[in-house]
Amino acid sequence: MRKVTYSMGVSLDGYIVGPDGGFDWTDPDEEVFRLALDELRGVGVHLMGRRLYETMLYWETAEQDQSLDETEREWTALWKPLPKVVFSSTLGEVRGNARLATGTVAEEIARLRAEPGEGEGEIAIGGATLAAAVAAAGLIDEYRPRVHPVLLGGGIPYFPRHERREDLELLEARTLTSRVVHLRYRVVR
């Protein structure tokens, strides 16, 4: 069965954006960007909310940007054709290889897991609000936070607040040269 993964940058105190909505502290260096690129290679479909979709729209036409380095060009080549499902109650249409979700996140995941070719790439979750809904439904298989050395004091939390215990098994822990710590946990069921 296809794994559902949730991977994002997070502050040490657990936020993906600060109280002001800023996330400039997550600007990746080469090593962090390469890690994200390596994760993207394993993704078969990416589920995201409206805000992340709008942020990531840049990558749909980024190949036209002459200032991109080799790693960014590689990201664009993988991101652009990747199927994306966008959850939004305000968007009427989406661009690129994306479609608007027609059901709940649990229904979409069940449908994606049942598709022919099952097992061809992970189902990646992007955005804390969407991840909270997926976690509340008990559908996240792996958490992959990239912990940045910063305390934000508030903002949007990485981990959902569904007041339910989840036991995790550490699969990987790696400190990068930028002092970012990459963690990979499997949900124990």
MDTraj code that builds the backbone (N, CA, C; nanometers):
import mdtraj as md
import numpy as np

residues = "MET ARG LYS VAL THR TYR SER MET GLY VAL SER LEU ASP GLY TYR ILE VAL GLY PRO ASP GLY GLY PHE ASP TRP THR ASP PRO ASP GLU GLU VAL PHE ARG LEU ALA LEU ASP GLU LEU ARG GLY VAL GLY VAL HIS LEU MET GLY ARG ARG LEU TYR GLU THR MET LEU TYR TRP GLU THR ALA GLU GLN ASP GLN SER LEU ASP GLU THR GLU ARG GLU TRP THR ALA LEU TRP LYS PRO LEU PRO LYS VAL VAL PHE SER SER THR LEU GLY GLU VAL ARG GLY ASN ALA ARG LEU ALA THR GLY THR VAL ALA GLU GLU ILE ALA ARG LEU ARG ALA GLU PRO GLY GLU GLY GLU GLY GLU ILE ALA ILE GLY GLY ALA THR LEU ALA ALA ALA VAL ALA ALA ALA GLY LEU ILE ASP GLU TYR ARG PRO ARG VAL HIS PRO VAL LEU LEU GLY GLY GLY ILE PRO TYR PHE PRO ARG HIS GLU ARG ARG GLU ASP LEU GLU LEU LEU GLU ALA ARG THR LEU THR SER ARG VAL VAL HIS LEU ARG TYR ARG VAL VAL ARG".split()
xyz = np.array([
    [0.0843, -0.1180, 0.0000],
    [0.0000, 0.0000, 0.0000],
    [0.0885, 0.1239, 0.0000],
    [0.0480, 0.2262, -0.0736],
    [0.1249, 0.3504, -0.0828],
    [0.1321, 0.4188, 0.0527],
    [0.2524, 0.4612, 0.0891],
    [0.2720, 0.5336, 0.2147],
    [0.2264, 0.6778, 0.1995],
    [0.1726, 0.7322, 0.3086],
    [0.1378, 0.8738, 0.3164],
    [0.2440, 0.9395, 0.4032],
    [0.3138, 1.0381, 0.3468],
    [0.4239, 1.1038, 0.4178],
    [0.3976, 1.2525, 0.4328],
    [0.4495, 1.3072, 0.5412],
    [0.4363, 1.4508, 0.5698],
    [0.5752, 1.5033, 0.6000],
    [0.6267, 1.5875, 0.5105],
    [0.7628, 1.6380, 0.5214],
    [0.7642, 1.7881, 0.4984],
    [0.8152, 1.8619, 0.5981],
    [0.8271, 2.0073, 0.5846],
    [0.9353, 2.0569, 0.6789],
    [0.9781, 2.1808, 0.6554],
    [1.0657, 2.2484, 0.7486],
    [0.9857, 2.2911, 0.8696],
    [1.0483, 2.2828, 0.9871],
    [0.9799, 2.3169, 1.1124],
    [1.0805, 2.3824, 1.2067],
    [1.0349, 2.4788, 1.2835],
    [1.1207, 2.5406, 1.3846],
    [1.1375, 2.4437, 1.5015],
    [1.2377, 2.4676, 1.5832],
    [1.2600, 2.3803, 1.6980],
    [1.1391, 2.3777, 1.7913],
    [1.0641, 2.4887, 1.7980],
    [0.9456, 2.4897, 1.8838],
    [0.8187, 2.4465, 1.8105],
    [0.8341, 2.3896, 1.6886],
    [0.7233, 2.3183, 1.6260],
    [0.6356, 2.3921, 1.5275],
    [0.6839, 2.5025, 1.4675],
    [0.5995, 2.5793, 1.3759],
    [0.6547, 2.5768, 1.2336],
    [0.5635, 2.5778, 1.1340],
    [0.6076, 2.5816, 0.9945],
    [0.6152, 2.7243, 0.9417],
    [0.5401, 2.8148, 1.0028],
    [0.5509, 2.9585, 0.9769],
    [0.5390, 3.0296, 1.1101],
    [0.5968, 3.1482, 1.1161],
    [0.5930, 3.2252, 1.2403],
    [0.4622, 3.2994, 1.2580],
    [0.4490, 3.3734, 1.3689],
    [0.3260, 3.4474, 1.3971],
    [0.2928, 3.5501, 1.2886],
    [0.3968, 3.5982, 1.2183],
    [0.3761, 3.6975, 1.1122],
    [0.3518, 3.6332, 0.9757],
    [0.3463, 3.4997, 0.9708],
    [0.3263, 3.4291, 0.8448],
    [0.4545, 3.4048, 0.7678],
    [0.5673, 3.4500, 0.8228],
    [0.6945, 3.4354, 0.7527],
    [0.7555, 3.2973, 0.7659],
    [0.8245, 3.2558, 0.6607],
    [0.8974, 3.1295, 0.6646],
    [1.0336, 3.1434, 0.5961],
    [1.0897, 3.2645, 0.5969],
    [1.2197, 3.2877, 0.5348],
    [1.3323, 3.2096, 0.6034],
    [1.3106, 3.1706, 0.7255],
    [1.4092, 3.0932, 0.8001],
    [1.4236, 2.9511, 0.7456],
    [1.3336, 2.9097, 0.6537],
    [1.3423, 2.7756, 0.5951],
    [1.4140, 2.7755, 0.4607],
    [1.4658, 2.8916, 0.4162],
    [1.5365, 2.8943, 0.2879],
    [1.6449, 2.7879, 0.2897],
    [1.6351, 2.6917, 0.1982],
    [1.7274, 2.5780, 0.2040],
    [1.8640, 2.6096, 0.1437],
    [1.9676, 2.5588, 0.2074],
    [2.0987, 2.5618, 0.1444],
    [2.1049, 2.4436, 0.0481],
    [2.2169, 2.4237, -0.0165],
    [2.2307, 2.3164, -0.1161],
    [2.1991, 2.1795, -0.0571],
    [2.2485, 2.1514, 0.0635],
    [2.2298, 2.0191, 0.1231],
    [2.0831, 1.9929, 0.1590],
    [2.0165, 2.0917, 0.2170],
    [1.8745, 2.0769, 0.2530],
    [1.7902, 2.0639, 0.1259],
    [1.8230, 2.1435, 0.0246],
    [1.7491, 2.1360, -0.1011],
    [1.7685, 1.9988, -0.1653],
    [1.8891, 1.9456, -0.1596],
    [1.9180, 1.8131, -0.2169],
    [1.8379, 1.7054, -0.1425],
    [1.8259, 1.7189, -0.0095],
    [1.7457, 1.6241, 0.0694],
    [1.5996, 1.6272, 0.0231],
    [1.5452, 1.7469, 0.0060],
    [1.4070, 1.7602, -0.0411],
    [1.3929, 1.7020, -0.1819],
    [1.4922, 1.7228, -0.2641],
    [1.4912, 1.6680, -0.3993],
    [1.4918, 1.5150, -0.3960],
    [1.5726, 1.4586, -0.3092],
    [1.5769, 1.3130, -0.2959],
    [1.4420, 1.2574, -0.2496],
    [1.3754, 1.3284, -0.1565],
    [1.2425, 1.2856, -0.1124],
    [1.1427, 1.2928, -0.2272],
    [1.1522, 1.3997, -0.3070],
    [1.0581, 1.4195, -0.4169],
    [1.0651, 1.3051, -0.5179],
    [1.1822, 1.2473, -0.5352],
    [1.1977, 1.1353, -0.6289],
    [1.1076, 1.0158, -0.5911],
    [1.0750, 1.0025, -0.4625],
    [0.9924, 0.8915, -0.4168],
    [0.8442, 0.9202, -0.4151],
    [0.8052, 1.0411, -0.4544],
    [0.6650, 1.0824, -0.4480],
    [0.5939, 1.0486, -0.5782],
    [0.4742, 0.9907, -0.5664],
    [0.3913, 0.9601, -0.6829],
    [0.2806, 1.0615, -0.7047],
    [0.2369, 1.1257, -0.5962],
    [0.1332, 1.2288, -0.6031],
    [0.1486, 1.3173, -0.4792],
    [0.1229, 1.4476, -0.4971],
    [0.1383, 1.5423, -0.3862],
    [0.0029, 1.6066, -0.3566],
    [-0.0432, 1.5939, -0.2325],
    [-0.1678, 1.6562, -0.1883],
    [-0.1330, 1.7833, -0.1124],
    [-0.2040, 1.8914, -0.1426],
    [-0.1722, 2.0185, -0.0769],
    [-0.2945, 2.1077, -0.0672],
    [-0.2843, 2.2005, 0.0248],
    [-0.3881, 2.3019, 0.0399],
    [-0.3619, 2.4187, -0.0538],
    [-0.4557, 2.5125, -0.0542],
    [-0.4477, 2.6277, -0.1440],
    [-0.3218, 2.7101, -0.1241],
    [-0.2857, 2.7418, 0.0015],
    [-0.1695, 2.8293, 0.0244],
    [-0.0409, 2.7674, -0.0283],
    [-0.0187, 2.6394, -0.0019],
    [0.1022, 2.5750, -0.0518],
    [0.0976, 2.5648, -0.2044],
    [-0.0179, 2.5334, -0.2588],
    [-0.0319, 2.5282, -0.4046],
    [0.0100, 2.6612, -0.4664],
    [-0.0410, 2.7715, -0.4115],
    [-0.0085, 2.9028, -0.4665],
    [0.1403, 2.9345, -0.4503],
    [0.1998, 2.8927, -0.3393],
    [0.3435, 2.9137, -0.3189],
    [0.4240, 2.8340, -0.4218],
    [0.3819, 2.7123, -0.4491],
    [0.4569, 2.6235, -0.5378],
    [0.4298, 2.6486, -0.6863],
    [0.3369, 2.7367, -0.7204],
    [0.3087, 2.7664, -0.8613],
    [0.4331, 2.8144, -0.9358],
    [0.5239, 2.8785, -0.8656],
    [0.6484, 2.9252, -0.9279],
    [0.7165, 2.8128, -1.0057],
    [0.7183, 2.6921, -0.9479],
    [0.7911, 2.5801, -1.0073],
    [0.7254, 2.5268, -1.1348],
    [0.6030, 2.5685, -1.1634],
    [0.5367, 2.5246, -1.2865],
    [0.5977, 2.5902, -1.4104],
    [0.6602, 2.7063, -1.3927],
    [0.7225, 2.7767, -1.5060],
    [0.8680, 2.8116, -1.4765],
    [0.9236, 2.7559, -1.3719],
    [1.0581, 2.7943, -1.3280],
    [1.1664, 2.7649, -1.4311],
    [1.1433, 2.6698, -1.5208],
    [1.2474, 2.6380, -1.6187],
    [1.2817, 2.7586, -1.7061],
    [1.1947, 2.8585, -1.7090],
    [1.2209, 2.9805, -1.7857],
    [1.3168, 3.0746, -1.7129],
    [1.3388, 3.0519, -1.5842],
    [1.4266, 3.1366, -1.5031],
    [1.5724, 3.0985, -1.5295],
    [1.6457, 3.1869, -1.5946],
    [1.7849, 3.1594, -1.6322],
    [1.8795, 3.1549, -1.5128],
    [1.8350, 3.2038, -1.3961],
    [1.9234, 3.2065, -1.2785],
    [1.9206, 3.0763, -1.1977],
    [1.8385, 2.9795, -1.2372],
    [1.8307, 2.8540, -1.1637],
    [1.9623, 2.7779, -1.1717],
    [2.0001, 2.7175, -1.0585],
    [2.1186, 2.6317, -1.0611],
    [2.0770, 2.4902, -1.1016],
    [2.1734, 2.4010, -1.1089],
    [2.1471, 2.2644, -1.1563],
    [2.0456, 2.1907, -1.0686],
    [2.0567, 2.2061, -0.9360],
    [1.9658, 2.1384, -0.8441],
    [1.8231, 2.1914, -0.8600],
    [1.8091, 2.3223, -0.8761],
    [1.6764, 2.3813, -0.8951],
    [1.6150, 2.3371, -1.0283],
    [1.6965, 2.3223, -1.1299],
    [1.6466, 2.2725, -1.2592],
    [1.6003, 2.1276, -1.2459],
    [1.6748, 2.0504, -1.1670],
    [1.6371, 1.9113, -1.1421],
    [1.5032, 1.9051, -1.0682],
    [1.4866, 1.9930, -0.9667],
    [1.3604, 2.0001, -0.8926],
    [1.2452, 2.0301, -0.9878],
    [1.2633, 2.1310, -1.0732],
    [1.1588, 2.1706, -1.1670],
    [1.1207, 2.0550, -1.2585],
    [1.2215, 1.9813, -1.3063],
    [1.1960, 1.8683, -1.3964],
    [1.1156, 1.7590, -1.3271],
    [1.1316, 1.7432, -1.1957],
    [1.0541, 1.6428, -1.1212],
    [0.9179, 1.6978, -1.0784],
    [0.9137, 1.8244, -1.0328],
    [0.7916, 1.8829, -0.9777],
    [0.6842, 1.9049, -1.0835],
    [0.7223, 1.9605, -1.1960],
    [0.6230, 2.0007, -1.2949],
    [0.5338, 1.8850, -1.3408],
    [0.5877, 1.7678, -1.3767],
    [0.4993, 1.6587, -1.4206],
    [0.4322, 1.5811, -1.3066],
    [0.4740, 1.6053, -1.1825],
    [0.4195, 1.5317, -1.0689],
    [0.2700, 1.5599, -1.0530],
    [0.1852, 1.4578, -1.0449],
    [0.0431, 1.4817, -1.0200],
    [0.0227, 1.5467, -0.8827],
    [-0.0667, 1.6464, -0.8801],
    [-0.0962, 1.7187, -0.7568],
    [-0.2476, 1.7250, -0.7382],
    [-0.2898, 1.7120, -0.6138],
    [-0.4315, 1.7257, -0.5793],
    [-0.4405, 1.8414, -0.4818],
    [-0.5215, 1.9417, -0.5154],
    [-0.5319, 2.0641, -0.4365],
    [-0.6664, 2.0661, -0.3632],
    [-0.6600, 2.0885, -0.2331],
    [-0.7795, 2.0983, -0.1499],
    [-0.8062, 2.2462, -0.1245],
    [-0.9166, 2.2951, -0.1787],
    [-0.9499, 2.4366, -0.1642],
    [-1.0997, 2.4567, -0.1822],
    [-1.1539, 2.5429, -0.0997],
    [-1.2955, 2.5782, -0.1162],
    [-1.3088, 2.7114, -0.1895],
    [-1.1948, 2.7760, -0.2207],
    [-1.2006, 2.9074, -0.2851],
    [-1.1495, 2.9078, -0.4287],
    [-1.0654, 2.8129, -0.4656],
    [-1.0146, 2.8089, -0.6027],
    [-1.1169, 2.7440, -0.6951],
    [-1.1333, 2.8010, -0.8133],
    [-1.2242, 2.7436, -0.9122],
    [-1.1514, 2.6571, -1.0128],
    [-1.0197, 2.6788, -1.0263],
    [-0.9395, 2.6008, -1.1190],
    [-0.7945, 2.6023, -1.0722],
    [-0.7179, 2.5057, -1.1213],
    [-0.5753, 2.4964, -1.0907],
    [-0.5002, 2.4753, -1.2211],
    [-0.3698, 2.5011, -1.2190],
    [-0.2887, 2.4914, -1.3402],
    [-0.1879, 2.3775, -1.3269],
    [-0.1238, 2.3493, -1.4384],
    [-0.0209, 2.2468, -1.4397],
    [-0.0820, 2.1084, -1.4264],
    [-0.0029, 2.0162, -1.3757],
    [-0.0503, 1.8779, -1.3589],
    [-0.1188, 1.8651, -1.2223],
    [-0.2209, 1.9483, -1.2026],
    [-0.2938, 1.9519, -1.0753],
    [-0.4428, 1.9411, -1.1040],
    [-0.5138, 1.8937, -1.0033],
    [-0.6594, 1.8911, -1.0102],
    [-0.7127, 1.9272, -0.8729],
    [-0.8324, 1.9829, -0.8709],
    [-0.8982, 2.0125, -0.7442],
    [-0.9544, 1.8829, -0.6866],
    [-0.9415, 1.8670, -0.5569],
    [-0.9962, 1.7492, -0.4894],
    [-1.1477, 1.7504, -0.5024],
    [-1.2027, 1.6325, -0.5183],
    [-1.3483, 1.6217, -0.5305],
    [-1.4118, 1.5634, -0.4053],
    [-1.3306, 1.5080, -0.3172],
    [-1.3826, 1.4493, -0.1941],
    [-1.3031, 1.4965, -0.0749],
    [-1.3269, 1.4334, 0.0373],
    [-1.2496, 1.4637, 0.1563],
    [-1.1086, 1.4093, 0.1383],
    [-1.0182, 1.4505, 0.2235],
    [-0.8811, 1.4015, 0.2122],
    [-0.8757, 1.2502, 0.2339],
    [-0.9555, 1.1985, 0.3245],
    [-0.9595, 1.0529, 0.3471],
    [-1.0101, 0.9801, 0.2224],
    [-1.1123, 1.0352, 0.1560],
    [-1.1640, 0.9747, 0.0334],
    [-1.0605, 0.9782, -0.0782],
    [-0.9910, 1.0909, -0.0903],
    [-0.8880, 1.1034, -0.1947],
    [-0.7743, 1.0048, -0.1718],
    [-0.7306, 0.9908, -0.0475],
    [-0.6222, 0.8967, -0.0177],
    [-0.6664, 0.7537, -0.0457],
    [-0.7878, 0.7198, -0.0065],
    [-0.8392, 0.5848, -0.0341],
    [-0.8432, 0.5588, -0.1850],
    [-0.8876, 0.6574, -0.2618],
    [-0.8936, 0.6438, -0.4073],
    [-0.7534, 0.6277, -0.4661],
    [-0.6581, 0.7085, -0.4195],
    [-0.5211, 0.7010, -0.4703],
    [-0.4552, 0.5677, -0.4357],
    [-0.4840, 0.5180, -0.3168],
    [-0.4279, 0.3883, -0.2767],
    [-0.4871, 0.2743, -0.3581],
    [-0.6098, 0.2915, -0.4084],
    [-0.6778, 0.1856, -0.4828],
    [-0.6496, 0.1901, -0.6329],
    [-0.5835, 0.2968, -0.6804],
    [-0.5561, 0.3098, -0.8240],
    [-0.4676, 0.1967, -0.8745],
    [-0.4844, 0.1600, -1.0006],
    [-0.3924, 0.0628, -1.0604],
    [-0.2504, 0.1178, -1.0525],
    [-0.1534, 0.0288, -1.0402],
    [-0.0152, 0.0734, -1.0244],
    [0.0132, 0.1132, -0.8818],
    [-0.0726, 0.0693, -0.7922],
    [-0.0599, 0.0992, -0.6491],
    [0.0825, 0.0680, -0.6031],
    [0.1366, 0.1539, -0.5243],
    [0.2718, 0.1352, -0.4762],
    [0.3725, 0.2151, -0.5567],
    [0.3257, 0.2859, -0.6606],
    [0.4154, 0.3658, -0.7434],
    [0.4301, 0.5050, -0.6851],
    [0.5112, 0.5164, -0.5873],
    [0.5384, 0.6460, -0.5282],
    [0.4494, 0.6766, -0.4098],
    [0.5064, 0.7512, -0.3192],
    [0.4359, 0.7889, -0.1970],
    [0.3300, 0.8946, -0.2248],
    [0.2379, 0.9049, -0.1318],
    [0.1387, 1.0117, -0.1317],
    [0.1924, 1.1145, -0.0326],
    [0.2418, 1.2258, -0.0844],
    [0.3012, 1.3289, 0.0012],
    [0.1957, 1.4317, 0.0393],
    [0.1992, 1.4721, 0.1654],
    [0.1079, 1.5744, 0.2168],
    [0.1865, 1.7023, 0.2353],
    [0.1335, 1.8126, 0.1846],
    [0.1980, 1.9419, 0.2011],
    [0.1043, 2.0398, 0.2691],
    [0.1546, 2.1045, 0.3720],
    [0.0763, 2.2040, 0.4437],
    [0.0234, 2.1507, 0.5751],
    [0.0371, 2.2297, 0.6791],
    [0.0018, 2.1850, 0.8138],
    [-0.1490, 2.1656, 0.8328],
    [-0.2301, 2.2496, 0.7721],
    [-0.3746, 2.2364, 0.7892],
    [-0.4235, 2.1062, 0.7278],
    [-0.3770, 2.0778, 0.6065],
    [-0.4148, 1.9526, 0.5416],
    [-0.3576, 1.8333, 0.6181],
    [-0.2323, 1.8446, 0.6623],
    [-0.1692, 1.7362, 0.7385],
    [-0.2465, 1.7076, 0.8670],
    [-0.3009, 1.8117, 0.9298],
    [-0.3788, 1.7915, 1.0522],
    [-0.5027, 1.7073, 1.0236],
    [-0.5677, 1.7320, 0.9106],
    [-0.6864, 1.6534, 0.8745],
    [-0.6478, 1.5084, 0.8437],
    [-0.5344, 1.4901, 0.7757],
    [-0.4885, 1.3549, 0.7428],
    [-0.4496, 1.2808, 0.8706],
    [-0.3814, 1.3492, 0.9615],
    [-0.3413, 1.2879, 1.0884],
    [-0.4635, 1.2531, 1.1729],
    [-0.5633, 1.3422, 1.1756],
    [-0.6846, 1.3160, 1.2536],
    [-0.7567, 1.1914, 1.2024],
    [-0.7428, 1.1649, 1.0722],
    [-0.8041, 1.0453, 1.0144],
    [-0.7141, 0.9223, 1.0315],
    [-0.5978, 0.9416, 1.0941],
    [-0.5054, 0.8303, 1.1179],
    [-0.4399, 0.7775, 0.9921],
    [-0.4146, 0.8655, 0.8941],
    [-0.3650, 0.8205, 0.7647],
    [-0.2183, 0.8514, 0.7364],
    [-0.1496, 0.9242, 0.8240],
    [-0.0072, 0.9519, 0.8007],
    [0.0744, 0.8309, 0.8426],
    [0.1600, 0.7853, 0.7522],
    [0.2475, 0.6716, 0.7792],
    [0.3860, 0.7148, 0.8266],
    [0.4356, 0.8291, 0.7756],
    [0.5671, 0.8788, 0.8153],
    [0.5654, 1.0296, 0.8297],
    [0.6281, 1.0754, 0.9372],
    [0.6553, 1.2173, 0.9591],
    [0.8019, 1.2400, 0.9272],
    [0.8318, 1.3459, 0.8514],
    [0.9686, 1.3759, 0.8116],
    [0.9990, 1.5239, 0.8326],
    [1.0067, 1.5660, 0.9578],
    [1.0386, 1.7074, 0.9814],
    [1.1861, 1.7373, 0.9553],
    [1.2109, 1.8550, 0.8999],
    [1.3456, 1.9095, 0.8889],
    [1.3510, 2.0230, 0.9905],
    [1.4136, 1.9978, 1.1047],
    [1.4104, 2.0899, 1.2181],
    [1.5191, 2.1961, 1.2010],
    [1.4741, 2.3213, 1.1936],
    [1.5650, 2.4351, 1.1762],
    [1.5995, 2.4948, 1.3123],
    [1.7219, 2.5449, 1.3269],
    [1.7657, 2.5992, 1.4557],
    [1.7123, 2.7407, 1.4801],
    [1.5821, 2.7488, 1.5042],
    [1.5178, 2.8769, 1.5307],
    [1.3958, 2.8512, 1.6196],
    [1.3679, 2.9454, 1.7084],
    [1.2466, 2.9425, 1.7914],
    [1.1570, 3.0557, 1.7431],
    [1.0335, 3.0251, 1.7076],
    [0.9436, 3.1264, 1.6527],
    [0.8441, 3.1795, 1.7551],
    [0.8139, 3.1033, 1.8581],
    [0.7247, 3.1502, 1.9626],
    [0.5769, 3.1439, 1.9280],
    [0.5432, 3.0982, 1.8102],
    [0.4035, 3.0882, 1.7701],
    [0.3932, 3.0785, 1.6199],
    [0.2715, 3.0622, 1.5703],
    [0.2480, 3.0504, 1.4274],
    [0.1622, 2.9293, 1.3978],
    [0.1846, 2.8696, 1.2837],
    [0.1097, 2.7497, 1.2437],
    [0.1921, 2.6283, 1.2844],
    [0.1358, 2.5404, 1.3677],
    [0.2131, 2.4249, 1.4148],
    [0.2315, 2.3178, 1.3070],
    [0.3469, 2.2541, 1.3100],
    [0.3758, 2.1410, 1.2204],
    [0.2908, 2.0210, 1.2588],
    [0.2884, 1.9906, 1.3870],
    [0.2156, 1.8731, 1.4331],
    [0.0707, 1.9084, 1.4631],
    [-0.0210, 1.8238, 1.4191],
    [-0.1628, 1.8494, 1.4452],
    [-0.1929, 1.8408, 1.5942],
    [-0.2903, 1.9158, 1.6366],
    [-0.3318, 1.9174, 1.7776],
    [-0.4617, 1.8403, 1.7924],
    [-0.4552, 1.7091, 1.7683],
    [-0.5775, 1.6309, 1.7755],
    [-0.5908, 1.5537, 1.9069],
    [-0.5058, 1.5855, 2.0026],
    [-0.5154, 1.5287, 2.1376],
    [-0.5309, 1.3769, 2.1365],
    [-0.4480, 1.3154, 2.0555],
    [-0.4463, 1.1702, 2.0488],
    [-0.3002, 1.1271, 2.0446],
    [-0.2683, 1.0285, 2.1202],
    [-0.1311, 0.9783, 2.1238],
    [-0.1014, 0.8988, 1.9961],
    [0.0182, 0.9167, 1.9438],
    [0.0677, 0.8353, 1.8332],
    [0.2105, 0.7950, 1.8671],
    [0.2353, 0.6667, 1.8706],
    [0.3711, 0.6181, 1.8933],
    [0.4453, 0.6178, 1.7610],
    [0.5736, 0.6565, 1.7683],
    [0.6557, 0.6681, 1.6482],
    [0.7834, 0.5865, 1.6639],
    [0.8326, 0.5361, 1.5529],
    [0.9611, 0.4659, 1.5502],
    [1.0573, 0.5499, 1.4671],
    [1.1726, 0.5855, 1.5263],
    [1.2729, 0.6633, 1.4556],
    [1.3382, 0.5765, 1.3485],
    [1.3306, 0.6211, 1.2231],
    [1.3914, 0.5486, 1.1118],
    [1.5228, 0.6126, 1.0679],
    [1.5333, 0.7442, 1.0900],
    [1.6533, 0.8156, 1.0460],
    [1.6655, 0.9466, 1.1222],
    [1.7887, 0.9824, 1.1553],
    [1.8191, 1.1125, 1.2152],
    [1.9531, 1.1565, 1.1582],
    [1.9542, 1.2741, 1.0990],
    [2.0762, 1.3217, 1.0355],
    [2.0902, 1.4720, 1.0559],
    [2.2064, 1.5146, 1.1033],
    [2.2346, 1.6567, 1.1178],
    [2.3078, 1.7034, 0.9927],
    [2.2533, 1.8059, 0.9290],
    [2.3119, 1.8588, 0.8066],
    [2.4102, 1.9707, 0.8416],
    [2.4931, 2.0072, 0.7466],
    [2.5959, 2.1088, 0.7739],
    [2.5355, 2.2441, 0.8113],
    [2.4135, 2.2702, 0.7701],
    [2.3465, 2.3966, 0.8018],
    [2.2859, 2.3964, 0.9419],
    [2.3094, 2.2892, 1.0183],
    [2.2563, 2.2692, 1.1532],
    [2.1088, 2.2310, 1.1524],
    [2.0539, 2.2045, 1.0338],
    [1.9187, 2.1512, 1.0219],
    [1.9272, 2.0025, 1.0540],
    [1.8288, 1.9539, 1.1302],
    [1.8246, 1.8118, 1.1639],
    [1.7078, 1.7484, 1.0887],
    [1.7406, 1.6493, 1.0081],
    [1.6387, 1.5755, 0.9331],
    [1.6009, 1.4525, 1.0150],
    [1.4706, 1.4375, 1.0415],
    [1.4199, 1.3229, 1.1170],
    [1.3181, 1.2490, 1.0313],
    [1.3134, 1.1206, 1.0480],
    [1.2148, 1.0381, 0.9773],
    [1.1573, 0.9385, 1.0764],
    [1.0269, 0.9498, 1.1015],
    [0.9574, 0.8643, 1.1958],
    [0.8446, 0.7889, 1.1259],
    [0.8323, 0.6612, 1.1555],
    [0.7208, 0.5797, 1.1099],
    [0.6171, 0.5758, 1.2216],
    [0.4913, 0.5910, 1.1860],
    [0.3829, 0.5786, 1.2833],
    [0.3659, 0.4305, 1.3137],
    [0.3682, 0.3966, 1.4431],
    [0.3529, 0.2577, 1.4876],
    [0.2034, 0.2300, 1.5043],
    [0.1569, 0.1291, 1.4327],
    [0.0130, 0.0960, 1.4409],
    [-0.0035, -0.0419, 1.4974],
])
top = md.Topology()
chain = top.add_chain()
for i, resn in enumerate(residues, 1):
    res = top.add_residue(resn, chain, resSeq=i)
    for name in ("N", "CA", "C"):
        top.add_atom(name, md.element.get_by_symbol(name[0]), res)
traj = md.Trajectory(xyz[None], top)
